[in-house]
Amino acid sequence: LPATLYDNPDPEFIKQYELTLLDKPKHFRDAYLYGSWDTVIGSHFGELWNKTVHVCKAFKIPHDWPIFRAGDWGYATNGTVGWYAVHPEGTLYCFYEISFKFKNATEVAEMIKYFEEKNKLWDPNQGSKIYGPMDGQLWEERGSSFSTKYEEMVKVGVDWCKADQKSRETNCEVFTNRLKSHENFTRLPGIVFFENCEMSIKTIPALTTDPNNLEVPAKAKQDHWYDRNTYACQYAKQSGLSA
């Protein structure tokens, strides 16, 4: 069970320790005052991530909410695909995600098909009823005798558009704005994760800041889920699904 400062039996110690933490970053204060270790020291999103507002229990998505998916490719490294529903007020709900490694494009497309068939997002004649952004690796040429990963997925019935990867800084800004847009907890934030999206919930708060560029998280083995979510936020904005 997590202990907090306020479990200490000495009131004077509590008072003095509170004073020493007042000028510390929010995620540092939350950890040492309240036992909240959802973020790590040096976390890029430590001042913004709050599990009480950015994570929710799963609920049935209303039939009239727009749905799309986003992905970040990986083979020897992790890859991931997430599905998003758009609330009428513009909040993105990431309601399901998968992760994969050492799988080819056809195998990943079959994973996507399996989930979308179960959730009535698949037409048996036309394939997937939805669309979304995937990073540019999917379109890389592999020689004249080979199909691209994108072409292999389309054969299964899974189509994509290219994710906006022009600026890591801009993508981070768009994602950050969604995290903090709850207006001091008076409204929904711009992005919320169902509890089952465990890798997003685990990895995003753990990302540290790039020491050479304080505007973005450091590149890391665990940033695929973050990248996927930035592609989703950019896609939603640029396609007019939400601001």
SVG drawing of the C-alpha trace seen along z (x, -y; Angstrom):
<svg xmlns="http://www.w3.org/2000/svg" viewBox="-25 -27 47 40">
<polyline fill="none" stroke="black" stroke-width="0.4" points="0.0,0.0 1.4,-3.5 2.3,-5.6 2.0,-9.4 3.6,-12.1 0.4,-12.4 0.7,-8.9 3.6,-10.1 2.6,-10.5 4.6,-13.6 2.5,-16.8 5.6,-19.1 7.6,-16.9 4.7,-17.0 4.5,-20.8 8.2,-21.2 8.4,-18.7 5.5,-20.3 7.4,-23.5 10.5,-21.9 8.4,-20.5 6.5,-23.6 8.9,-24.7 9.4,-21.2 7.8,-20.1 4.2,-18.9 5.0,-15.2 7.7,-15.4 5.2,-16.8 2.5,-14.3 4.9,-11.4 6.3,-12.5 3.2,-14.1 0.5,-11.8 2.2,-8.6 1.4,-9.1 4.2,-7.4 2.4,-7.5 5.1,-9.8 8.9,-9.6 11.3,-12.2 12.2,-14.2 9.1,-13.1 8.3,-15.3 4.6,-15.2 4.9,-15.1 3.3,-18.5 0.3,-17.5 -0.4,-13.8 -3.1,-13.1 -4.5,-9.6 -7.8,-10.8 -8.7,-12.8 -6.7,-11.2 -7.8,-7.6 -11.3,-6.3 -13.2,-3.0 -14.4,-1.5 -17.9,-2.4 -19.9,-1.6 -19.0,-4.1 -22.1,-5.8 -22.9,-4.7 -22.7,-8.3 -19.2,-9.1 -16.6,-9.2 -14.0,-6.4 -10.5,-6.1 -7.3,-4.3 -3.6,-5.3 -0.4,-3.3 3.3,-3.4 5.1,-0.6 7.7,1.7 9.2,5.0 12.4,5.6 11.1,2.8 7.6,2.5 4.8,1.4 1.3,0.4 -2.2,-0.4 -4.8,-2.3 -8.5,-3.0 -10.0,-6.4 -13.6,-7.7 -14.4,-11.4 -16.7,-12.9 -19.1,-15.6 -17.1,-18.2 -13.9,-17.1 -12.2,-14.8 -10.4,-11.8 -11.1,-8.6 -8.4,-6.0 -10.6,-3.0 -8.4,-0.1 -4.8,0.6 -2.6,3.5 1.1,3.9 3.2,6.2 6.8,7.3 8.4,9.5 5.2,9.6 4.9,8.8 2.4,6.4 -0.1,9.1 0.0,10.5 -0.6,7.1 -3.4,6.4 -5.1,9.7 -4.9,8.6 -6.6,5.3 -9.2,7.2 -10.0,9.5 -10.6,6.6 -12.6,4.6 -14.8,7.5 -15.7,8.1 -16.6,4.4 -18.6,4.0 -16.0,1.8 -15.5,4.3 -17.4,4.9 -17.0,8.4 -16.9,7.2 -15.1,3.8 -12.8,4.4 -12.3,1.9 -14.9,-0.8 -12.4,-3.2 -9.1,-4.8 -6.3,-6.7 -2.6,-7.7 0.4,-5.3 4.0,-6.4 5.9,-6.5 7.8,-3.2 4.7,-1.5 5.3,-3.0 9.0,-2.3 10.1,-0.6 11.8,2.8 12.8,3.5 10.8,4.0 9.8,7.5 8.4,6.8 5.2,5.1 5.3,2.3 3.9,3.0 1.1,0.6 0.2,2.7 0.2,5.9 -2.2,4.4 -4.5,3.1 -4.8,6.6 -6.3,7.7 -8.6,4.7 -6.8,2.3 -6.1,-1.2 -4.1,-4.0 -3.0,-7.6 0.5,-8.9 1.0,-10.3 2.1,-13.9 5.8,-13.5 7.1,-16.9 7.7,-18.3 8.2,-16.4 7.9,-19.7 4.5,-20.5 3.2,-17.0 4.3,-17.3 2.6,-20.7 -0.7,-19.3 -0.6,-16.4 0.4,-18.6 -2.5,-21.0 -4.9,-18.0 -3.5,-16.8 -3.9,-20.2 -7.2,-21.4 -9.4,-20.4 -9.3,-24.0 -8.3,-23.3 -10.5,-20.1 -13.7,-21.9 -14.2,-20.0 -13.0,-16.9 -9.4,-17.0 -8.6,-16.7 -7.6,-13.1 -8.6,-10.3 -7.5,-6.6 -9.7,-3.6 -8.1,-1.6 -7.3,1.2 -4.8,-0.9 -2.2,0.1 0.9,-0.6 -0.1,-4.2 -0.9,-4.8 2.4,-3.2 4.8,-4.7 3.6,-8.3 4.1,-9.5 7.5,-7.8 9.0,-9.6 11.8,-12.0 12.7,-15.3 15.2,-15.3 18.3,-17.1 19.1,-18.5 15.6,-19.8 13.5,-20.7 10.4,-21.0 10.0,-17.2 10.4,-13.9 13.6,-12.0 13.6,-9.3 13.4,-5.9 12.4,-2.3 9.1,-3.0 8.0,-6.0 6.0,-4.1 2.8,-4.5 3.4,-8.2 4.2,-8.7 1.0,-6.9 -1.0,-9.2 0.5,-12.3 -0.3,-11.0 -3.9,-10.5 -4.1,-14.1 -2.7,-15.6 -5.0,-13.6 -8.1,-14.6 -7.1,-18.2 -6.2,-18.3 -9.3,-16.2 -11.7,-18.4 -12.8,-15.7 -11.9,-17.9 -9.8,-21.1"/>
</svg>
